[in-house]
Amino acid sequence: MLRRISTIAVTAAMTGGVLFAALPAHAAPGAGQQTMSARGGAITVNIDELRRQSAELKSKAAQLDRLGERQAAQRARAQAAAIDQRIQQLIDAENNM
């Protein structure tokens, strides 16, 4: 259980800063966006943007592999996997509401 919580915390930290910086406070959910309530406030998440970030990281990992930078490629793939996992969590949470 402790490992799961730390994984979620790391994932949230990695994706959270980018999301809140990229979205204006008055953004209304459109296609590819979800709004979730958290303690009375609303959080808007752009799933299409998360998917784009994941694809960019996967592309970067492939390029690093071609350059022989295996550890850097592995880190980029891990970040992409964390974003993919976060996307799935958001979709599951929305479906279970």
C-alpha positions as CSV (number, residue, x, y, z in Angstrom):
1,M,0.0,0.0,0.0
2,L,2.8,2.4,0.8
3,R,4.4,1.8,-2.5
4,R,1.2,2.5,-4.4
5,I,0.7,5.8,-2.5
6,S,4.2,6.9,-3.4
7,T,3.8,6.0,-7.0
8,I,0.6,8.0,-7.2
9,A,2.3,10.9,-5.5
10,V,5.1,10.9,-7.9
11,T,2.8,10.6,-10.9
12,A,0.7,13.5,-9.6
13,A,3.8,15.6,-9.0
14,M,5.1,15.0,-12.5
15,T,1.8,15.7,-14.3
16,G,0.3,18.3,-11.9
17,G,2.7,21.1,-12.4
18,V,2.3,21.0,-16.2
19,L,-1.4,20.8,-16.1
20,F,-2.0,23.7,-13.8
21,A,0.5,25.9,-15.6
22,A,-1.0,25.1,-19.0
23,L,-4.7,25.6,-18.1
24,P,-6.3,28.9,-17.3
25,A,-8.5,29.0,-14.2
26,H,-11.6,29.6,-16.1
27,A,-11.2,26.8,-18.7
28,A,-14.4,25.0,-19.4
29,P,-14.1,21.2,-20.1
30,G,-14.4,20.5,-23.8
31,A,-13.5,17.5,-25.9
32,G,-10.8,15.5,-24.2
33,Q,-11.2,17.3,-20.9
34,Q,-12.6,16.1,-17.6
35,T,-13.8,18.0,-14.6
36,M,-13.5,16.4,-11.2
37,S,-14.6,17.7,-7.9
38,A,-12.2,17.6,-5.1
39,R,-13.4,19.0,-1.7
40,G,-15.8,21.4,-3.3
41,G,-13.4,22.8,-6.0
42,A,-13.3,21.7,-9.6
43,I,-10.1,20.4,-11.3
44,T,-10.0,20.4,-15.1
45,V,-7.7,17.9,-16.8
46,N,-6.9,17.9,-20.5
47,I,-6.5,14.2,-21.4
48,D,-5.5,15.0,-24.9
49,E,-2.6,17.1,-23.6
50,L,-1.5,14.3,-21.4
51,R,-1.6,11.9,-24.3
52,R,0.5,14.3,-26.4
53,Q,3.1,14.5,-23.6
54,S,3.2,10.7,-23.3
55,A,3.7,10.4,-27.1
56,E,6.5,13.0,-27.0
57,L,8.3,11.1,-24.2
58,K,8.0,7.8,-26.1
59,S,9.4,9.5,-29.2
60,K,12.2,11.0,-27.2
61,A,13.0,7.5,-25.7
62,A,13.2,6.0,-29.1
63,Q,15.6,8.7,-30.2
64,L,17.7,8.2,-27.1
65,D,17.8,4.5,-27.8
66,R,19.1,5.2,-31.3
67,L,21.8,7.4,-29.8
68,G,22.8,4.7,-27.3
69,E,21.6,6.5,-24.2
70,R,19.8,3.5,-22.6
71,Q,19.3,4.9,-19.1
72,A,17.9,8.2,-20.3
73,A,15.6,6.3,-22.7
74,Q,14.4,4.1,-19.8
75,R,13.7,7.2,-17.7
76,A,11.7,8.8,-20.5
77,R,9.7,5.6,-20.9
78,A,9.0,5.5,-17.2
79,Q,7.7,9.0,-17.3
80,A,5.5,8.1,-20.3
81,A,4.2,5.1,-18.5
82,A,3.4,7.2,-15.4
83,I,1.4,9.6,-17.6
84,D,-0.4,6.7,-19.3
85,Q,-1.3,5.3,-15.9
86,R,-2.6,8.7,-14.7
87,I,-4.7,9.0,-17.8
88,Q,-6.2,5.6,-17.1
89,Q,-6.9,6.5,-13.5
90,L,-8.7,9.7,-14.6
91,I,-10.8,7.8,-17.1
92,D,-11.7,5.1,-14.5
93,A,-12.5,7.8,-11.9
94,E,-14.8,9.5,-14.3
95,N,-16.5,6.3,-15.3
96,N,-17.1,5.3,-11.6
97,M,-18.7,8.6,-10.6
